[in-house]
Amino acid sequence: MSTDPAAVIAVDAGNSKTDLALVARDGRLLASVRGAGMPGDTALADKMELLADLVSQAQRQAGLSGSPVAEHICACVANVDLPEEEEEFVAAVEKHAWSNSLAVVNDTFAVLRAGYAPGGATPPGAGEPYWGVAVTCGAGINCVGVAPDGRTTRFLAIGYISGDWGGGSGIGRAAQWWAIRDEDGRGPRTALREAVAAHFGLPTVYDVAVALHQHRISEDSLLDLAPVVMSLAAEGDQVAARIVQRQAEEVVAMALAAMRRLGIADLATPVILGGGLLTARDPLLEAGITAGLAAGAPDAVAHVVGVPPIAGAALLGLDHLGVGLAAQQQLCAAYAPPSG
C-alpha cells in the first residue's frame, strides 16, 4: 500500500450512475469505480454516503492508504444547478478531507472538457484552454458554454418548469402521449400505439396510462421508450420522426442560445454533444442537429464526445494542477474506445 496521494479524484455523477476515478500526476488511471446515480431527489447525506463508498473502493483498487487521498477533487455533478446547491455540496465533501482542494461544477462541464480530449476526434485547439458549448442529452437535457476569454453561461435545467424538453424522459413521455391519442382517436395513426403497449407487456396504451397513474409502472421507466421512438422514426413512422426532430430542435435551441449569450455565434465554435441519446449517433437526430446549427451558426462545428464524461472531469482536475499535454494523453488513452 502507498501513502502518497493521487493527483486527482475525478467524479462524474449523473442521474443513472456515478463514476469515480483516481488519477496520477502523469495521467495514469490508478482506479476506476462506478456506483448508483444521483437523481435530483437524492438527499445530500445519501450522496455523501455513495461518494465515501466509491472513494474507499478506489483507494483499495489503487493500493492507496494515506490521507488525503488526492491533491484535488473535481466533482462534476448533475442536479447541482444553483449556487447554494454547489456550496452545500462543497461543504459536505470538505468534511471528509479527501483532498487538499476541491471544485464542484455541473456535470455538463465535464462533457465540454471531454470534447478537448487529446487523441480523439477533438475540435480545433485541442491541448489549449478549452471553450465552446456542450449539450448533454441523457435522461434530461442541459447545456453549458465557455467563451475563449473564460466567461461561462448555463441554463437552470431543472425540467419543464425551467423551459426544458427532451432527453429520454421527454421522449418517453411524448411517445406515451402520442400513442394514447392514436388509441382514443384524438391523434394521428402511429406505430407507437402498438410499440408502447408491447414494451410494457400490456394489451393497450390505456392500460399503460392506468398503470402509470397507479404507480404500478414507474414514470422513470418511460426513459426506456427512447430507443423505441428512434427505431420507429428510422422506419418512417411520422409521429416518431416528429419527436426525434423536436429533440434535435431543442438541442440546437440550447446551443444557439448559449453561443449568443457569450457572443460566439459567429465563431467556429465547438459544439460538444454528450449523453446517451447523442452518443448513440442516431442518423435522423444527428441530421436535424447538423441542419439546425448550419442555419443558426454556420461556422460552428459539432462533435460527438469521444471519451466518457469521467475523463472530462479528470482532465479538469489535471488542468487545475497545471500538468502538461503528455499527462492528458496518457489519461485519455485509458478511456479511448477500442480500435477496430
Secondary structure, DSSP 8 states (H G I E B T S, - for coil): -B-S-EEEEEEEE-SSEEEEEEE-TT--EEEEEEEE---TT--HHHHHHHHHHHHHHHHHHHTB--SSSEEEEEEEETT--SHHHHHHHHHHHHTT--EEEEEEEETHHHHHHHTT-TTSS--TTTTS---EEEEEESSSEEEEEE-TTS-EEE----SGGGT---HHHHHHHHHHHHHHHHHHTSS---THHHHHHHHTT-S-HHHHHHHHHTTSS-GGGGGGGHHHHHHHHHTT-HHHHHHHHHHHHHHHHHHHHHHHHHT-TTS--EEEEESHHHHTT-HHHHHHHHHHHHHH-TT-EEEE-SS-HHHHHHHHHHHHHT--HHHHHHHHHHHS----
